[in-house]
């Protein structure tokens, strides 16, 4: 009798367990089904926003071509901890954050001008990317040394005479596979990017190349492990 009761109990338990597993699988499938359209919707929203605003960016924002280069670099290496020095009104930040949304990352961006930052915050919201961006208002000369890191991708597009110092401040905070990028290295005009490039090209711990892009030039310095 006990054996029969135990058998019935096991059969009932097995039924409940099967139903439970089925419910869990259904919940997982539903959640997965909801995530895909959300990602697709975000891509469509950001793409439409960038295309509609193309050619309208002022305040020394990067050209469309250069923003896409930054986006693709992050996607290719799956970078997640991203730092930007020089937000302006947010064009490059949107490209960086769009990539971060795909890699599961986040962008910390620094801007010294209050009005430009306020405009950038509105642009982030319009693009649907605010949740992926930590916007800091202040002097990057002071903020950068205080950042804990680590970072696996940096984009520098601020005061050229401080390019080298930014790199020196961040070098210890870069991960083993990090890439450090800087804008306007082909059209420096004697503003300081040349000195930065001379230094970083000789650093044995990094391999540096230049992507022409729009013609402004983006330097890409990636750790070599040396």
C-alpha positions in Angstrom: 0.0 0.0 0.0 2.8 2.4 0.9 4.5 1.6 -2.4 1.3 2.4 -4.3 0.8 5.7 -2.4 4.5 6.6 -3.1 4.1 5.8 -6.8 1.0 8.0 -7.0 2.8 10.7 -5.2 5.7 10.5 -7.5 3.5 10.5 -10.6 1.7 13.6 -9.2 4.9 15.3 -8.4 6.3 14.5 -11.8 3.2 16.1 -13.4 3.6 19.2 -11.3 7.3 19.4 -12.1 6.7 19.0 -15.8 4.1 21.8 -15.6 6.5 24.0 -13.6 9.3 23.5 -16.1 6.9 24.3 -18.9 5.8 27.5 -17.2 9.4 28.5 -16.6 10.2 27.9 -20.3 7.2 29.9 -21.4 8.2 32.8 -19.2 11.8 32.7 -20.5 10.6 32.5 -24.1 8.2 35.5 -23.5 11.0 37.5 -21.9 13.3 36.7 -24.8 10.7 37.6 -27.3 10.1 41.0 -25.6 13.9 41.8 -25.5 14.5 41.4 -29.3 11.8 43.9 -30.4 13.0 46.3 -27.8 16.6 46.2 -29.1 15.2 46.5 -32.7 13.0 49.4 -31.7 16.0 51.2 -30.1 18.2 50.6 -33.2 15.4 52.0 -35.4 14.9 55.1 -33.1 18.6 55.9 -32.8 19.3 55.4 -36.6 16.4 57.6 -37.5 17.5 60.3 -35.0 21.1 60.3 -36.3 20.0 60.4 -40.0 17.5 63.2 -39.4 20.1 65.3 -37.5 22.9 64.5 -40.0 24.6 67.7 -41.1 23.0 69.9 -38.4 25.6 69.3 -35.6 27.6 72.4 -34.6 29.8 73.2 -31.6 32.7 71.1 -32.9 30.8 67.8 -32.8 32.4 64.9 -34.8 31.2 64.3 -38.3 28.7 61.5 -39.0 31.5 59.3 -40.5 33.7 59.6 -37.5 30.8 58.8 -35.1 30.2 55.6 -37.0 33.8 54.6 -36.8 33.8 54.9 -33.0 30.5 52.9 -32.8 32.0 50.1 -35.0 35.2 50.0 -33.0 33.3 49.4 -29.8 31.0 46.7 -31.3 34.0 44.9 -32.9 35.8 44.5 -29.6 32.8 44.3 -27.4 33.9 47.2 -25.2 31.7 48.1 -22.3 33.4 50.6 -19.9 33.6 53.7 -22.1 34.9 57.2 -21.3 34.5 60.3 -23.4 36.4 63.5 -22.8 34.5 66.3 -24.5 30.7 65.8 -24.9 29.9 69.0 -26.7 26.2 68.7 -27.5 26.3 64.9 -27.7 26.7 63.7 -31.3 29.7 61.4 -30.6 28.2 60.4 -27.2 25.1 59.1 -29.0 27.3 56.9 -31.3 29.2 55.6 -28.3 26.1 55.0 -26.2 24.3 53.3 -29.1 27.3 50.8 -29.3 27.2 50.5 -25.5 23.5 49.5 -25.6 24.5 46.6 -27.8 27.5 45.4 -25.8 25.9 45.8 -22.4 28.1 48.8 -21.5 27.8 52.4 -20.4 29.4 55.7 -21.3 30.8 58.3 -18.9 31.2 61.6 -20.7 32.6 64.9 -19.5 31.7 68.4 -20.6 32.8 71.7 -19.1 30.2 74.0 -20.7 26.9 74.0 -18.9 24.8 75.1 -21.9 26.3 72.5 -24.2 25.8 69.8 -21.6 22.1 70.8 -21.2 21.6 70.5 -24.9 23.4 67.1 -24.9 21.1 65.8 -22.2 18.1 66.7 -24.4 19.7 65.0 -27.4 20.4 61.8 -25.4 16.7 61.7 -24.4 15.5 62.3 -27.9 17.7 59.5 -29.1 16.4 57.2 -26.4 19.9 56.6 -24.9 19.9 58.4 -21.6 20.0 55.2 -19.5 23.4 54.3 -21.1 25.1 57.6 -20.3 26.6 59.1 -17.2 27.0 62.8 -18.0 29.5 64.8 -15.9 29.6 68.6 -15.8 33.0 70.0 -15.0 36.7 70.5 -15.9 38.1 67.3 -17.4 41.6 68.4 -16.1 40.3 67.7 -12.6 37.7 65.0 -13.3 39.8 62.6 -15.3 42.5 62.1 -12.6 39.8 61.4 -10.1 38.0 58.7 -12.1 38.5 55.2 -10.7 38.1 53.3 -14.0 38.9 50.8 -15.3 38.1 51.7 -18.9 38.4 49.6 -22.0 37.6 52.4 -24.5 38.4 56.1 -24.4 37.5 58.8 -26.9 39.3 62.1 -26.4 37.9 65.1 -28.2 38.7 68.0 -25.9 41.5 70.6 -25.6 44.3 69.4 -27.8 47.1 70.9 -25.6 46.0 68.5 -22.8 45.8 65.4 -25.0 49.0 63.9 -23.7 48.1 64.6 -20.1 44.7 63.0 -20.5 46.5 59.9 -21.8 49.0 59.8 -19.0 46.3 60.2 -16.4 44.2 57.4 -17.9 47.0 54.9 -18.9 47.0 53.2 -15.5 43.3 52.9 -15.6 43.0 51.1 -18.9 42.3 47.4 -19.1 44.6 44.9 -20.7 42.7 45.0 -24.0 41.8 48.7 -24.0 41.9 51.1 -26.9 42.4 54.8 -26.5 41.2 57.0 -29.3 41.6 60.7 -30.0 40.0 63.0 -32.6 41.5 65.7 -35.0 45.0 64.1 -35.1 45.4 64.9 -38.8 44.3 68.5 -38.5 46.0 69.5 -35.3 47.1 73.0 -36.4 49.9 72.9 -33.7 47.4 72.6 -30.9 48.9 69.7 -29.0 47.7 66.6 -30.7 51.0 66.3 -32.5 52.9 66.0 -29.2 50.4 63.4 -28.0 50.8 61.4 -31.2 54.6 61.6 -31.0 54.5 60.2 -27.5 51.9 57.4 -28.0 53.5 56.1 -31.1 56.7 55.4 -29.2 55.0 53.8 -26.2 55.8 50.0 -26.4 52.7 49.1 -24.5 50.4 50.3 -27.4 50.0 49.9 -31.1 48.8 53.1 -32.7 47.2 53.7 -36.0 45.2 56.4 -37.6 41.8 56.1 -39.3 41.3 59.1 -41.6 37.5 59.0 -41.5 36.1 62.4 -42.4 39.6 63.7 -42.8 40.0 64.9 -39.3 41.7 61.7 -38.3 41.0 59.3 -35.4 44.0 57.8 -33.6 43.5 54.3 -32.2 46.0 53.2 -29.6 45.4 49.7 -28.3 47.3 47.9 -25.6 49.8 45.3 -26.9 50.4 43.5 -23.5 54.0 44.6 -23.3 
